[in-house]
Amino acid sequence: MRRTLLVVLALAATAPAFAAEPSGCDKFKWPIERERAALTSPDRATLASAADLTGHPPIGWTLTLRPSAEAALPSPPERAPAASTFAGFVSVKSPWPAGVYTISLSAGAWVDVVQDGKHLKPKAFSGATDCSGIRKTMKFDLAASPFVVQISGAKENSIALAILPSE
């Protein structure tokens, strides 16, 4: 019994090392300079959740979020948000040109992109801790039709969001 307990404790002690995320701005899978600049721009607009986006990318905003239970997301998130977290969404109703776009966040949260009633899967994902201004970035292949970006599971009531054409 004692030997089993020691094995369990040894495995538990090493588990965080295997689950650790990359740390530092140089650990992203692709260059993030444009995304980071959009997320940290001092003149980015503030949008309330449920806002309709106008204009074309490159664009970065601060999105104000609501408690998850009050966010009224248009579609259920693919990952249920933890209690006491925040959520929100933006809608792009006037279509942007079809193509691959990066969607980036300043902090950790779940992102759902919904287009034509379907949750889109990212073509690629990259994230790292300890990089000021950016926490994760994903690439989505978007059609030239309206879409919604939903954020859930955020720890704070606002988050910087950038949507840019991929290079």
N, C-alpha and C positions, 0 to 999 in steps of 0.2 A: 504494500500500500504506500509506504514512504517513497519507494523508488518511482512509482507511478506519479505521485504528487510532484516529485522533483522534475520528471520529464515534462509534465504539464506546465509547471512554472517556467522551465527553460524555454519551451516553445512560445509561451505567452510573452516572455521577455524579448524574443526576437521578432515577433509579429509586426510591431511598428516599423522595423527596419525594412521589411519587405513591402509595406504599404506606403512608405514615405513617398511624397511627390517630389519632383525635381524642384530645386531652389535656385532662384536667380534669373535675371532677364535673359541670360545666354542659354537657358535650358529649353526655351520654346523650340518647336520643331521647324519653324520658319521665321523669317524676319518679322518683327512686330512693331517697328518704328512708327509706321503710319497709324496703326491701331492705337498704340500708346499715346501718340500725339493727339488723336481725336478724343481719347478718353480723358486726357488731362488738360485740354485746351481751356484757358481761363474764360473764354467767351462762349462756351457751349451753352445752349439753351436748356432750360428746365422744363420738362414735360410732366404733366400729371398722368397717372395710369389711365388707360382707355383713350389716350390721345390718338388722333389721326395724323400720321406723318405726311408732310408735303415736301415737295422738292425732290431732288435726286442726290444720291450719295456723292462724295463722301460726307458723312454727317455723324456727329457725336452729340449726345445729350446726357443730362442727368435726369433719370426717371424716378419720380417719387412713387413709392410703393405703399400698399395698404396691408394691414394684417391679413394673412392668408385667407382667413374665413370670410373676409369682407371684399376680397379682390375681384370677384365676379369675372374670373377668366372665361373667355369664350369657349374654350375646350378644357376638359380635365387634363391636368399635367400628367405626363407619362410616369413621373415619379411623384408620389404623394409627399407634400411638404411636411417637414417636422413642425411640431407645435411651436408657437411663439415665433414664427418666421413671417416674412413679408413677401408679397407677390404683386405683380402688375403686368400690364401689356401695352403694346403699341400696335396700331394697325396701319398698314400701307395700302390705301384703297386705290390710289392712282398708280397703275403698274409702272415699275421700273424696268429697264431693259433686262431681258433674260440673261443669266450668267451665273458665275460662281461669286458669292459674296462672303466676306468674313463678318461674323457677328462676335463682338468681343465685350467682355465685362470687366469692370474694375475690381470686383470682389467675387467670392464664391457664391454661386447660385445655380439652379437648374434652368436650362433654356429649352423651350419648345418652340419650333417654328411650324406654323400650321398654314398650309396653302391648299386651296381647293378641297377643304374638309379633311385633309390628311396631315398627320404629323410627319414632317420630313426628318430623315436621318442625316446627320452631318456626314459630309464626305471625308472630313478630317477634323481632329480635335487636338489642341495643345494647351497645356496649362503649366504654371509654375508658381510656387510661393515666393515671397520675398523679392518681388519685382514691383516697385512703386508704380501705381497707376493702372496696372493690368494684372488680371488673375487667370483669365482663360480666353481662348479664341477658337472659333469653330468655322469651318467652311461649309456652306450650303449651296446647292445647285438650285437656283430659283427660276421659275418660269416667269414670263411677262404677264403676271396676273396678281391680284391682291394677295397679301399674306399678313399674318399676325405673328409677332414675336412675344412670347409669354415668358416671364421671369418668375420663378417661385423658389422658395426655400432660402431666401436672402436673410441674413442676420440683422441687417440695418433697414431703415425705411426709405432709403434711396440708393441708387446705384448708377454708375456711369455706364452707358451703352453706346457702342459704335457699330454702324453697319456700313461697310465699304466694299466696293468691287474688289475682288481678289486680283492680285497681280500675277 
